[in-house]
Amino acid sequence: MSRVLVIDDSPMLLELTVRALTAAGYEASGAQDLATLNQKLTEGPFALILMDVNMPEMFGDDVVEYLRTQKGVTAKLVLYSDISEQELDAKTKNSGADAYILKSGGLEGVLGGVMGLIGAPALNIPAAVPSPT
């Protein structure tokens, strides 16, 4: 399964990240707030949820606990931010998140991080038909 959910309050960054993941072959979607997040969770399981840390309605590191305890989410939970790496590492450890990705790494960093955590997306390539001999 190669489903990825991106949570970010920046509409532009959310769209760019979802598009990059989709172009790479992942089934990606986005949420800008808790209501949308809850709705997306009803659509089936995700392999990975990428969460912006600093959002007006919530902090990504607080959402990790909510998703694990209240929603029973088993996906890889990944914090995503432009705060210092040391601070992001501490938030990841304290929240129980599986990993973090620095926003400063750009879309290439996101793709590399996601691929490193859940592997390359499953390609929907039809099986080759054997040629008659």
N, C-alpha and C positions, 0 to 999 in steps of 0.2 A: 504494500500500500504506500502510495507516495502523496498522500494528502497533507497539505500544509496550510495552517491558518496563521495569518499575520494580524497582530493587534497593534494599531498605531493611531494616534489622534491627528496626525498630519495627513490630510487627504492626498497630497501630492506624493509623499513618501510611501504611503500605503499603496497607492496605485502603481508606482514604479516598482516596488518590491514584489507585489503580486504579479505584475506583468513579467518581470525578470524570471521569477520562479516558474510561471506558466510556460514561458518561452524555452526554459531549460527542460521542460517535460513533466514538471510536477503539477498536480491538481491543486492549485492555490486559490485561496479566497481571503477576504479581509474583513475586519471589524474595527470600527472606530470607537465603540463604547460597550459597556456591559450588556445592554439590551441586545445589541447585535451579536455580541459574543455568545450569549445564552441561546439565541436563535440558531447560530451556526453550529453549536454543539448538538442540537437536535437533528442535524442533517447527517449524522454518522461520525464515526471516529476519525481522528487525525493522527498521522504519524508524528507530527511535530507542530508545536504552537510557538510562534516567535512573538515575544511581547516587548513592546516599548516600555521602558522603566518609568519615565516621567510623563504621566498623562494627567489631565485636569481632574478626571473623575476617580482615578485610581492609580496606584503604583503597581507596576508589573510584578515586583517581588511580592506584593500582597496578594495579587491574583493567583500566583503559584499555589499558595496554601488553599485558597478558595477552590481552585480547580481540582486539587488533589483530594481535599477532605469533603467539600460540599458536592462536587460534581463527579467524583470518582474517575477523573481523567487519567488515563495511563500513557498518553502521548509524551514524547520528549518535550519538556518545557524549557524554553530558551529565552533568557533575557537579552534585550537588544537596546543599546544606548550609546550616547556620545559622552557619558561621564568618564572619569579616568578609569583605566583598566583595573587598578587596584580596588577602587570603590565598587566597580561592577563585579569583580571577582568575589569581594566580600558579600555583596547582596546575593549573588548566586549561591554561595555556600550557606548563608543565613536563611535563605528562603526555601532551600531544598530543590532549586532549579537544577536541571541536568547539565546546563552549559550556558555560556554567554557568547554573543557576537558583538564586536565593536562596530558602531555605525561608521566610524572613520575608515573602515575597510571597504566602504562602498558596496555596490551591488555584487561585485566579485567576491567580497568577503562573506556576504550573506550566502551566495550560492555555494562557495567552498565550505562554509560552516555547516550548512544544511546537508550537503552531500556527505560530509565527514560524519555527521550524526545519524543519518537514516539511509545513506547510500544513494546511488544514482537512481533517478526515477525509472520506474518500470516502463519500458517502451511498448507501445501497442503496435508491434510489427507482426503481421500475419506470418505464420510458419511457412517456410518454403515448401512448395509442392514438388515432390520428387518427379523428375522427368521420366517418361516411359523409356525403357531400354529395348 
